[in-house]
Amino acid sequence: GFGSYLAMPILRNEWKADLSLDEAKALVVKCLQVCFYRDCRAYNKIQIGTCDGESVTISEPFAMEHFWGHKLWLEKRLEVSTRAIADTW
């Protein structure tokens, strides 16, 4: 889906053949965080599954770190308007 357009550039820049399992999990979480911020209906809890050819492991759900307090996200731009198109951006 659309998330692949967000995650693929990260994977292209940061993936390497010798990633450890912990590095690979961190990379997956980074990709999912980008998708999480883009989707207003997304949930920040995920599970990671791993398989090594002999066994399968699925983690317990855990919450990804996130921050919604950025100054520009909290500005109330629509309340004070100069009636210019740029006011909505």
Buried (B, 14 or more C-beta within 10 A) or exposed (E): EEBEEBBEEBEEEEEEEEEEEEEBBEBBBBBBBBBBBEEEEBEEEBEBEEEEEEEEEEEEEEEBEEEEEEEEEEEEEEEEEEEEEEEEE
